[in-house]
Amino acid sequence: MTFGEKLRSARKEAGLSQEQLAEKLCVSRSAVAKWESGGGLPDVSSLRLISQLLGVSIDYILSEDDRITFNEVKEAIDLEYYEKTGNCRDKKDAVCCSKFQDAEAIYPLIRRKKLSIKEFVIDLVTQWGVSQLVDYAGNTDGYYLVERNGKQYLVRVSKEFIITCDLPGKVDPKRFVVGNNVFTRSTYRLV
């Protein structure tokens, strides 16, 4: 998606017309229309206001990557407080289930780093899979795809935080890419 398409989509999701957004930004409606049609970009101060008014990150709205998220919520947790119950295989599963009790589906995910060409060649020359093992060793967080109220969320649970990100569009739970990470669905489902 282009900047203009993302701006239009976020504006409509916020329930604002071009005129209403222009009024809040102290610009003309034609300026907003020009941005949405790809005829230009707002200045830095307008970008900050757009981000705040529409609830989207500046990174998302300027990036050509459709998989960057709209919102990210980071909450502190005490992992020791949670107990495995039901389908939960560990405490991170329990955190996600506790946070999203009203979810229609919770899929535990397996994350792997999307290798650059250079990393791929090094991995191929040295020993296949070493780069992935190094990446796994440095990241012990739990990842989940949560479906609730027609929306999907990428959830990351660490020892200290639960981080919830809105996904801008529907992804296939079996396999999808976000940034430099490839996610595949685990063999079990929590909900």
HUWO-V838627 format. One record per backbone hydrogen bond with DSSP energy under -1.0 kcal/mol. CO is the residue of the C=O (numbers start at 1). NH is the residue of the N-H. Records with the same first field share a line. If there is no record, write none. Layout:
CO: NH + NH
This chain:
2: 6
3: 7
4: 8
5: 9
6: 10
7: 11
8: 12
9: 13
10: 14
11: 16
12: 15
17: 21
18: 22
19: 23
20: 24
21: 25
22: 27
28: 32
29: 33
30: 34
31: 35
32: 36
33: 37
34: 39
35: 38
43: 47
44: 48
45: 49
46: 50
47: 51
48: 52
49: 53
50: 54
51: 55 + 56
57: 61
58: 62
59: 63
65: 68
71: 166
73: 164
75: 162
78: 81
79: 82
85: 88
90: 94
91: 95
92: 96
93: 97
94: 98
95: 99
96: 100
100: 103
105: 147
106: 190 + 191
107: 145
108: 186
110: 184
112: 182
116: 120
117: 121
118: 122
119: 123
120: 124
121: 125
122: 126
127: 130
129: 133
130: 134
131: 135
132: 136
133: 137
134: 138
136: 139
142: 157
143: 109
144: 155
145: 107
146: 153
147: 104 + 105
148: 151
151: 148
152: 167
153: 146
154: 165
155: 144
156: 163
157: 142
159: 79
160: 77
161: 158
162: 75
163: 156
164: 73
165: 154
174: 185
176: 183
178: 181
180: 114
181: 178
182: 112
183: 176
184: 110
